[in-house]
Amino acid sequence: MFSYRHGFHAGNHADVLKHIVLVQLLAHMAAKDKPFQFVDTHAGAGGYSLSDTFAAKNAEYETGIGRLWGRTDLPAAVNDYLAQVALYNPDGKLRYYPGSPRIALQMTREQDRLRLFELHTTEIQVLQNHFTGAGKRVAVHAQDGFTGLKSALPPPSRRGLTLIDPSYEDKGDYARVVETMRDALQRFPTGTYAIWYPQVMRRESHELPAKLQRMAPGDWLHVALKVSAPPADGFGLFGSGMFIFNQPWKLEPALRSVMPALVKALAQDGKAAHELKFRQA
């Protein structure tokens, strides 16, 4: 929706989970010489200052990345993620938070390609400015990512990672995610797809993982982090999840050690918990 600005939520617990998974997926893709394509259907601004008006308003990063920053006792996959955040903060102080497009830029190679979609009229301008000088390997599209993804599949290299992470402020996004994945799996069934979703008091949020699981033709993984009990007034984000189609086999073992550590580090009350399920052929 045009009212949504991710800067308000940059670096929160949902970003932590999403980007830990993303870093592992990108590392897997880059481990082979053959080039790959990364698509972000809802790219946002690309990167965020944690001291600007948006991020400072609720300071959500303080209960997300802020609780992990500077620690040396965390699992390897969390350290991999922190290393990417550190690249965006070269002076060692947590001033900025990299969005998914920035993390992808940092972890991809000259032979790889990034296709970034963003429809918000202000965010797209910031995103375009963010990638000025990145060269022809990065294409920024002022377009609805659900629709734009069709033109990006299959990638010429037949290797691809797609991140689908709308705001879900419009409840219709849940149905569009399902429709988009049904089409994507027909166009490019061997691609890796990572779908982020919020845990909120909404029926569509609760039902989405099961709907995605039923349509998965092969391997899948579902991981979720709940940081608190659902709010008494029924409003607000109390957790998030990631559903991955065609995940690498190393992802589940990595998350098996990560998730208990995240529950301990990011818990906001005694109801914090995690879920990890998968199917691997």
N, C-alpha and C positions, 0 to 999 in steps of 0.2 A: 504494500500500500504506500501511497505517496507521503503519508504522515510518518512512516517508520524511518528512523535514523539509527543505525547500529552503533554509532558513537556513544549513545547513552549506555550501552551494555558491553562495550569493548573490554575484553579481558575477564569477563565474569566466569562463573563455574561452567556455564554451557560452552563458552569459547574454549576453556581449558580442555574439556572432553573432546570437542570437535577437532581441535588442532593437534592434540596428542595422536588421535587416530589418523588425521591427515598426514602428519609428518611420517608416520610409519608407512602409510600407503605410498607416499611420494618417494621415500627411500627405497622401497621395493621396486617401484617402476624405474628408478634411475640406476638400479644395480645392474641392469642389462644394457649393452651398448646400443641396441636398437632404439631409435627415438620414440617418444610417446607424446600424446596430446593430453593436456589438462584443461578441463572445462569447469568453470564456476558459473552456475546459472543465476546466482544472486550475489554478485561480487562485492557490493557495497563500495566504500571509499578506498579500499586497498590497505590503508593503514590509519592509525588513530593516535592523536596526542592525548595522554591521560590527564593533562592539566587543562584541556580546553573546556568550554562551557558544557558540552554534552557529557563527556566522561566524568567530569568533576561533580556534576549535579547529584548523582546518587552514589558515585564512587564504587560501582559494582566490582571493579577490578580488585578492590581491597580484600574481598572475600573469594577471589578467584586466583589470578596470577600472583597477586600480592602475597598470598599465603605460601606460595611455592618459591618465589624469587629469593635467590641467595642460599637456598638449602642444598646440602650435599649428601643427604641421606635418603634420596628418592630412587625408585626403580629406573633402570636404564632408559626405558621409553619416555619417561617424564623428563629425564635429563636431555634426551634428544630434542624434545619440544622446547625446553628452556634454552638450549643452544640456539635455536632459531629466533627466539625472542631476544636473546642477547645480541645477535647479529644486527638487530634493529635498534639496539641501545649500546653503541660501541663505547660509550664512556662508563659503562657498568652500572648506571643508575636507571631505574625503571621509569622512563619518561614517555615511552611510546609503545604501542601494541600493534603488531603486524596482523592484518587481516589475512584471510586465506589466500588472496591473490599475491600478497607480498611474500608469504611463506613459500608459495609455489615458485615464485621468481627466484628466490634464494636457493631452492633445492633442485631446480631444473638446469639443463645444460643447453648449449647453443643449438643443438640439433632438435631439442624438444620445442613444442609449441603450446602457447597459452591462449585460450579463447575465453574472454571474460564478458559476461552479460550483466547489465544493470539498467533498470528502467527509471529509477528516481532521478528527476531532472537536476537536482543539486549533487547527489552522490556521483552521477555519471561524469560530471565535470571534474570533480575531485579525483575520481578514478583515472580519467584520461590524463590529467596533469601528473598524477603519481607515476604513470608509466611513460611519460615523455622521455624519449631517448633510449627506451628499452629495445628498440629495433623491431624488425618485421616479425620476430618470433612471438610477439605479444599482440593480439588483436582485441581491442576493446569495442564492444557493441552497445549502443544505446537502444536496447531491445529487451523485450520480455524473454527471460531465459528459458521458460517452459517451451515457448515457441521456437526460440533460437537454437535450442539443443538439436532439433531435427536436422538443421543444416550442418551440424558439426559431426554427425554420425553417419557411417563409420569414419574414423580418422584414416588418412592415407596410409599411415604406418601400421594400421590394424592393432595398435596398442593405445589404450586410453584409460584415463581416470576422470570421472565426472563427479563433482560435488554439487548436490542439490540441497540448498539451505534457505528456503524462503522464510519470511518473518512469521507466517501463519497468523498474522493479525486479521487477515481475511480467512474465515474458516473454509472458504472454498479452496484454499491452497492444499488442504489435505487430499481432496479429490483430484486436484490437478497433479499432485505428486504421483498418485497411483496411475493416472492416465499417462503421464509423461514416462514413467518407468515401463509401462506396458509397451509403449511405442519404441522406447529406447532398446529394450531387449529384443524386439523384432529387427531393428536396424543393425544392432551391434551386440549380439548375445554374449560375446566373450569379454566385453569390457568390464572394468571394475567401476561400480557406482556406490557412492557414499551418500546416504540420505540422513540429514540431521532433522530432528523434530523436538519440540518443547514438551516437557511434562507439565501440563496445566489441567485445571478442572474442566475438561471439555471431552465429550465422548469421542470425537474424531481423533484426538491425541492418543487416547487409550487404545483405539482400534487400529491405528495405522500400522504398527509393527506386524500384527497378525495378517493384515491384508498384504503387506509386502512379502511376508514369508510364504504365503500361499501362491504367489505368482512367481517365486524364484525357481528357475528351471534347474539350477545347480547349487553350488556352494553359497552359503549366506552366513552372516554373523550379525547378532544384535547385542549391543552393549548399552546400558543405561546407568545414569548416576542420579540418585535422588539425594539432595543435600538437606532436606527438611521435610516435615510433615506438610501435607497440603494446607494452604492458608485457610483459616476459619471463615473468612468472608468469600472464599471461592475464587479469588482473583490473585494472579501473580504466578511467576515461574518458580517451581520448587525442584526442578530437575530437567534432564534432557536425555536424549538417546541418539544413537547412530545405528542405522541399518545398512549393512554393506553386502552388495551382490558380488560374487566372484572374488572374495578376499584372498590374499596370500596366506599360506599356511602358517607363517610365522606370527601373524597378527594375534591370534587367540592366545598363544603362550605368553606373549608380551603383555597383553591386557590382563591376563590372569594375575600377574603380580602388581600391575598398575592400579587396578580398581580398588582393592582394599586400602591401598595407600591414599588414594584420592578421597575415599569415604572419610578416613581419619583426618586428612588435612583440610577438607573443604566442608565438613559437617557444620550445619548451623543449629542443629538440635539432635536429640537422641534418635530420631527417626531416619537419619541418613542411611542409605543402603545402595547396593549396586546389583545389577543383573547382567549376566553374560551367558548367551546361548549361541550355538553355531551348528552348522552342518558342513562337513568337509568330506569330500569323496576320497 
